[in-house]
Amino acid sequence: MAEAGESTTECKLCSTTFNHRDQATAHYKGKQHQKRLKANGLLTGSPTSGSLSGSYPRQCPVCPEVELTSVYMEESHRSGTKHKKREEKGKEKEKEKVDGPESSSDSNIGDVNLDYCEICRRAFNHVDSAKSHYKGTEHRKKVDALRYYKEKKDAGESDVPFCDVCLKLCNTMEQLELHKGSPAHRALAEMTIDRLIAQSPAKRLMEKAPKKDHPPLVTKGLTPKDRLARRNPRSYQNELYKKAIATNVVIFLPTGMGKTLTSTLVVSHMLRENPTRQVIFIVDRKLLVFQQGAAFKDDLCEVKIGSDNHQVRVALVCGDRRRLATGCHHLHQHDIIVITAGSYQNLLKTGELRWDDVSLLVFDEAHHCVKRHPYRMIMRVHYWGESDGDVKDGEGSEEGSEEGSEEGKILHKPKILGLTASPAGDVTVKKTEEKVNRLLGDMDCKLAKVTESMSEYERYRPKTTIRCAYAPMSAIEEKVLDLLNQHVRHCVKLLQTRLDVSHLAEVDPDELALDDETVEKKLTDAFNICFDEKTHSRSNLKELMDHITDLFTAAGVVNASGVLEAKEEIQELITPEKRKTFPTLPWGLLDDAVDAAGTDKESMPSGVAKVVEEITTLPWTESKKDDGTYKLYAMILVTKREIAIGLEKYLNIHPRLTSLGLKTIRVTGHGKSTAAKPRAKGMTTRQQEEAMKAVREGKFNIIVATNVAEEGVDLPECKLVIQTSIPRTLTSLVQVRGRARAAGGQLVAICRDPDQAGGIHRLLEQEKNMEVATTNIVARQERNKKF
């Protein structure tokens, strides 16, 4: 806030006018204003932070660990972010002492709505979220802007550039008009108070799903129906649909072959057979909620169900974000709910959805139904009747008894449908069969794959070729990576001395290599097993493990984006706090890595050069359309957000790509940046949707993505998919290859070492085992007349 005597409308000393109180505060705290004060002899201290006059050296009253040796050092320190944050926090504590801990920027928390904020048009999950919001900067800014606008209006000013929807002050009326055309403004304008109340979690808790008297559930032995969806299915899709309505199945179909339409046929059929019950379609990623919901709305737009012959009502749920059908205010009023697994678990607990109302439960990417994944937890707890704490990582169940609860009541068992392109894979056929049977046992399903319509199946099956491209590292890249390897080995040794070594026995620090991504998983799993937050809270082990993980990220950046990008990553790892916390680590190795990275300013990173070489082999000129866009698409898959950010930057400025008019966009997962990792910020679901929409519209032809784009995400068929590292698992290989399903598509895995090609060959061998194992299982089912 501006100090007493300082105007909130103009600074006469700097000849500057302000539109907002916060703008005035920022100006008075800024360096330019402070310089003017100093030049005019007006610079004085404040009671909270101390005066700039006095003897030196002395301690800063706000940051006691900092010793001030001169007036210039004190002025520089006070203008720093760290000092300002601490000073602001001190002022807030002083304010709490005066006003009480429950004070807010505009009123007492006890007097405000804890369900939703009418000013910011935001619903809350919890009372703590509400309190945090009302005390936060975002809410305070809008309150101050509204108050400022009212003052101007009362003063007779009519042309204030103020948006009364977003409560935002603009600099000019032209800027205000541009703002009103933005997607953010339109989205907030559509958020009426009625919709806000409907989205309030507290309101939803009061509207629990009512108990309904349903007719008996019909799940098995169903007769196939016609005209179940707008699109006509292929013969092999129709075959799988008939198998799915006969009993519970997990459908095994390669990526890009139409699992979505096959599941839509089953969904439509079950809605007609059980019009009073719901279909729950569970996905593993938030982004897939909106994609799958759009597919249902398109394919079922002509389907009418129920005694009132109404159109199918589809709801989309991921976390707090919801899209309800027109005319519906509660989830229990919908016929289909597309939802993430975690959200579904929560809504069953709160009672907003009822398990007994479900006729069909669909699991997209059903191979995730293992261990304690939410998919398996839903099946074990609600379908098989186990308690949450009793669920083990062991074998899948046999066909369960009807009496699964302690009270002996009959459990409601809806129809189950699983969808997957890779049920399981292992080094032998026998082990693969065991894994697949365990999955089927947990899901109470049989396996369904195409056996009759093979001619059409083979015609549409992707014929993607897989190859490895060798890209040797440059001398500087090898040097930087070697220095990182030496440092991380010391880190792992330190970790082993402070934890139970038996859990880390699989990892030999002297043989550890940062370019082996399986080692990172082994370390993380071992750490999670033996780390006890209560026991080790003061030993800084979590910080040490985070540091090791960051080293793997830096090595990944060296591999994919080169040493200059890695230089920023490494510099973020070298902080005074870490040096002080872990003084025995050889920090000089990281200093040397930064220095070595800084010497390579001209050459193109070897990984980027190989990516560009592969991209430019595509026939871009021949595929150019009249409007200047291209018919071809290329995708580069990376393992970390930081790599995607650096690679996107390089590809957008590379002369060979810019000369062709090719533009690159990235699609990464969620996640926030931190003070230690400012570049690691992820993308929101809305940003992901906008990026993929731009790709589908042809604005971008090169996509750099993390594994968020591996499974299920609807992107155009790519002619070329490049993976900057060898796929870790069979599932990853199958999903990635499915992206390159355009005619003549290629999957290229970049190897930095010739021996890495063996990883691809091992995964391809596992895929052969998967094909043989699933064929054997289906043959046994046929012999037992299960279909």
Beta strands, then each sheet from edge to edge (+ up, - down):
strand 1: 10-11
strand 2: 16-17
strand 3: 58-59
strand 4: 67-68
strand 5: 116-117
strand 6: 122-123
strand 7: 162-163
strand 8: 168-169
strand 9: 249-252
strand 10: 278-283
strand 11: 304-305
strand 12: 310-311
strand 13: 314-318
strand 14: 321-323
strand 15: 336-340
strand 16: 358-363
strand 17: 415-420
strand 18: 446-448
strand 19: 465-470
strand 20: 634-637
strand 21: 664-667
strand 22: 702-705
strand 23: 720-723
strand 24: 746-751
sheet 1: 1+ 2-
sheet 2: 3+ 4-
sheet 3: 5+ 6-
sheet 4: 7+ 8-
sheet 5: 14+ 13- 15- 10- 16- 17- 9- 18-
sheet 6: 11+ 12-
sheet 7: 19+ 24+ 23+ 20+ 22+ 21+
end
